[in-house]
Amino acid sequence: MGSRGFKPKRSGAKVAVIAGAIAATVGAAGYGAYSLMSTSDSASGENQPAPKTGPPSAVEVRATARDFLDAWAAGAPDRAADKT
């Protein structure tokens, strides 16, 4: 008589995958909300100077290049990499 009254069985694995995806989404949203509402001074940007914007000045370029080349010539690639 057709499919009247027939309910397909759901596999436990499919239900577990869907439940896991929902739990991960809710967890990520909660973490995002917590991060946005955090009152930590370091995260809020309070009491910190505004970062400098724009291209570096000629003095900054020369100083950085000199420091980089000095570190490279001294065989200190880690110190040179900090200048890049």
Secondary structure as UniProt FT lines:
FT   TURN            2..5
FT   HELIX           12..37
FT   HELIX           41..44
FT   TURN            45..47
FT   HELIX           58..73
FT   TURN            74..75
FT   HELIX           77..82
//
